[in-house]
Amino acid sequence: MTRPNRPQTRPHSRVEIRQHNEATILSAAEKVFAEAGFGGATMQLIADMAGLPKANLHYYFPTKEALYRRVVEDIFQIWLHAADSFDAAEGPAEGIGAYIDAKMEISRAHPAGSKVWASEVMHGAPVIQDYLETTLRDWTAGRVAVINRWISEGKMAPVDGDHLMYMLWATTQHYADFGHQIEVLNGGPLSDADWQAAKTSVKEVVLRGIGVI
């Protein structure tokens, strides 16, 4: 396990204290769930990682499942907002290009959250199956509808929108879920320049593939 989180500033108001403690707990839980999985994680492990008494965890999150679902929902919400580019963009070059940029940055900033999601789904989504069947399904349908509109307007090659989304997820999230493998092959962690080059390469491959560039 990595070292416990250490708060850098001390909050003052009740709202600030609550926000600070929740953020500390969620950050620690993300790391523990990513390393140990849902079954291997315990509230005591998460409390130790957060540097807080175990009672504090139960005050904010009564059960391990409640905390786990919050971690999973948080990474999904971050991913969801990354797709805002779809709705605002005039076409696929801008929309999908910005989406790739955003997803790659999320993989860089939130690798543990991505690993928690991947592990959950790989195990048949025992905790968040309902989430997949509702929120994720509806969200995906909305993005595919935009892709199909771009196709009908002649702005991109006719491709299966669902499979395009699956490919985008697999490619961008690979940099988080298989980060160790990438670091080994790269000879160390990706630098700022490496990340920029990766984003540029992924966008070029995808956008060429759908006939945009």
C-alpha positions as CSV (number, residue, x, y, z in Angstrom):
1,M,0.0,0.0,0.0
2,T,1.1,3.6,-0.6
3,R,1.4,6.0,2.3
4,P,-1.7,7.5,4.0
5,N,-3.0,10.8,2.6
6,R,-1.8,13.8,4.6
7,P,-4.0,16.9,4.6
8,Q,-2.0,20.0,3.6
9,T,-4.4,22.7,4.9
10,R,-6.7,22.6,7.9
11,P,-10.4,23.4,7.1
12,H,-12.3,25.7,9.5
13,S,-16.1,25.7,8.9
14,R,-18.3,22.6,9.3
15,V,-19.0,22.6,5.6
16,E,-15.2,22.8,4.8
17,I,-14.5,20.0,7.4
18,R,-17.1,17.7,5.9
19,Q,-15.9,18.4,2.3
20,H,-12.3,17.9,3.3
21,N,-13.0,14.6,5.2
22,E,-15.2,13.2,2.4
23,A,-12.5,14.1,-0.2
24,T,-9.8,12.4,2.0
25,I,-11.9,9.3,2.5
26,L,-12.8,9.0,-1.2
27,S,-9.2,9.5,-2.3
28,A,-8.0,6.8,0.1
29,A,-10.9,4.5,-0.8
30,E,-10.2,4.8,-4.5
31,K,-6.6,3.7,-3.9
32,V,-7.5,0.8,-1.6
33,F,-10.3,-0.5,-3.9
34,A,-8.0,-0.3,-6.9
35,E,-5.3,-2.3,-5.1
36,A,-7.4,-4.8,-3.1
37,G,-10.7,-4.9,-4.9
38,F,-14.1,-4.7,-3.2
39,G,-13.7,-8.1,-1.5
40,G,-10.2,-7.4,-0.2
41,A,-10.8,-3.9,0.9
42,T,-11.8,-3.1,4.5
43,M,-13.0,0.0,6.2
44,Q,-10.0,-0.2,8.5
45,L,-7.6,-0.3,5.5
46,I,-9.3,2.7,4.1
47,A,-9.3,4.5,7.4
48,D,-5.5,3.8,7.8
49,M,-4.9,5.1,4.2
50,A,-6.9,8.2,4.9
51,G,-5.2,8.8,8.3
52,L,-8.6,9.1,10.0
53,P,-10.4,7.1,12.7
54,K,-12.5,4.2,11.4
55,A,-15.5,5.8,13.0
56,N,-15.2,8.8,10.7
57,L,-15.6,6.6,7.7
58,H,-18.8,5.1,9.1
59,Y,-20.1,8.6,9.9
60,Y,-19.8,9.7,6.2
61,F,-20.4,6.2,4.6
62,P,-22.3,3.7,6.8
63,T,-21.2,0.7,4.8
64,K,-18.3,-0.4,2.6
65,E,-20.7,-0.9,-0.3
66,A,-22.0,2.7,0.1
67,L,-18.4,4.0,-0.1
68,Y,-17.6,1.8,-3.0
69,R,-20.6,2.9,-5.0
70,R,-19.7,6.5,-4.3
71,V,-16.1,5.9,-5.7
72,V,-17.5,4.2,-8.8
73,E,-20.2,6.9,-9.3
74,D,-17.6,9.7,-8.9
75,I,-15.3,8.4,-11.7
76,F,-18.3,7.9,-13.9
77,Q,-19.5,11.5,-13.3
78,I,-16.0,12.7,-14.3
79,W,-16.2,10.6,-17.5
80,L,-19.7,11.9,-18.2
81,H,-18.6,15.5,-18.1
82,A,-15.8,14.7,-20.4
83,A,-18.4,14.0,-23.0
84,D,-19.9,17.5,-22.8
85,S,-17.9,18.1,-25.9
86,F,-20.2,15.9,-27.9
87,D,-23.2,18.2,-27.3
88,A,-21.4,21.4,-27.9
89,A,-19.3,20.5,-30.9
90,E,-20.2,21.2,-34.5
91,G,-18.8,18.0,-35.7
92,P,-16.8,14.8,-34.9
93,A,-13.4,16.4,-35.3
94,E,-14.1,18.8,-32.5
95,G,-16.3,16.6,-30.4
96,I,-14.5,13.3,-30.5
97,G,-11.1,15.1,-30.5
98,A,-12.0,17.0,-27.3
99,Y,-13.5,13.8,-25.8
100,I,-10.2,11.9,-26.3
101,D,-8.2,14.8,-24.8
102,A,-10.5,14.8,-21.8
103,K,-10.5,11.1,-21.3
104,M,-6.7,10.8,-21.5
105,E,-6.3,13.6,-18.9
106,I,-8.7,11.7,-16.6
107,S,-6.7,8.5,-17.0
108,R,-3.7,10.6,-16.0
109,A,-5.3,12.3,-13.0
110,H,-7.6,9.4,-11.8
111,P,-5.9,6.1,-12.6
112,A,-7.1,4.4,-9.4
113,G,-10.8,5.3,-10.1
114,S,-10.5,3.9,-13.6
115,K,-9.0,0.6,-12.2
116,V,-11.8,0.3,-9.7
117,W,-14.4,0.6,-12.5
118,A,-12.5,-1.9,-14.7
119,S,-12.2,-4.4,-11.9
120,E,-15.9,-4.2,-11.0
121,V,-17.0,-4.7,-14.6
122,M,-14.5,-7.6,-15.2
123,H,-16.0,-9.4,-12.2
124,G,-19.5,-9.1,-13.7
125,A,-20.5,-5.8,-11.9
126,P,-21.8,-7.5,-8.8
127,V,-22.3,-4.1,-7.0
128,I,-23.1,-1.7,-9.8
129,Q,-25.1,-3.8,-12.3
130,D,-28.1,-1.6,-11.8
131,Y,-26.0,1.4,-12.6
132,L,-24.8,-0.2,-15.9
133,E,-28.4,-1.1,-16.9
134,T,-29.7,2.5,-16.3
135,T,-27.3,5.4,-16.1
136,L,-24.6,4.0,-18.3
137,R,-27.0,2.6,-20.9
138,D,-28.9,5.9,-21.2
139,W,-25.7,7.9,-21.4
140,T,-24.2,5.8,-24.1
141,A,-27.4,5.9,-26.1
142,G,-27.2,9.7,-26.0
143,R,-23.6,9.8,-27.3
144,V,-24.4,7.2,-30.0
145,A,-27.3,9.4,-31.2
146,V,-24.9,12.3,-31.7
147,I,-22.5,10.1,-33.7
148,N,-25.4,8.8,-35.8
149,R,-26.5,12.4,-36.5
150,W,-23.0,13.3,-37.6
151,I,-23.0,10.3,-39.9
152,S,-26.4,11.3,-41.4
153,E,-25.1,14.8,-42.0
154,G,-22.1,13.4,-43.9
155,K,-19.6,14.7,-41.4
156,M,-17.9,11.3,-40.8
157,A,-17.7,7.8,-42.2
158,P,-20.6,5.4,-41.4
159,V,-19.4,3.4,-38.4
160,D,-21.2,1.6,-35.6
161,G,-21.6,4.2,-32.9
162,D,-21.7,1.7,-30.0
163,H,-18.4,0.1,-31.1
164,L,-16.8,3.4,-31.7
165,M,-17.6,4.3,-28.1
166,Y,-16.3,1.0,-26.8
167,M,-13.0,1.6,-28.7
168,L,-12.7,5.1,-27.3
169,W,-13.1,3.8,-23.8
170,A,-10.7,1.0,-24.2
171,T,-8.0,3.1,-25.7
172,T,-8.2,6.1,-23.4
173,Q,-8.7,4.1,-20.2
174,H,-5.8,1.7,-21.1
175,Y,-3.4,4.5,-20.0
176,A,-4.9,4.2,-16.5
177,D,-5.8,0.5,-16.2
178,F,-2.5,-0.7,-17.7
179,G,-0.4,2.2,-16.5
180,H,2.3,0.0,-15.0
181,Q,2.8,-1.8,-18.3
182,I,3.0,1.5,-20.2
183,E,5.6,2.8,-17.7
184,V,7.7,-0.3,-18.2
185,L,7.6,-0.1,-21.9
186,N,8.2,3.7,-21.8
187,G,11.2,3.3,-19.4
188,G,9.4,5.3,-16.7
189,P,6.3,7.4,-16.1
190,L,5.0,9.4,-19.0
191,S,6.2,13.0,-19.1
192,D,4.0,15.9,-20.0
193,A,5.5,15.7,-23.5
194,D,4.7,11.9,-23.6
195,W,1.1,12.5,-22.6
196,Q,0.7,15.2,-25.3
197,A,2.2,12.9,-27.9
198,A,-0.1,10.0,-26.8
199,K,-3.2,12.2,-27.1
200,T,-2.1,13.5,-30.5
201,S,-1.5,9.9,-31.8
202,V,-4.8,8.5,-30.5
203,K,-6.7,11.4,-32.0
204,E,-5.0,11.0,-35.3
205,V,-5.7,7.3,-35.5
206,V,-9.3,7.6,-34.5
207,L,-10.1,10.7,-36.6
208,R,-8.5,9.2,-39.7
209,G,-10.4,6.0,-39.1
210,I,-13.7,7.8,-39.2
211,G,-12.8,9.8,-42.2
212,V,-12.5,13.2,-40.5
213,I,-8.9,14.0,-41.4
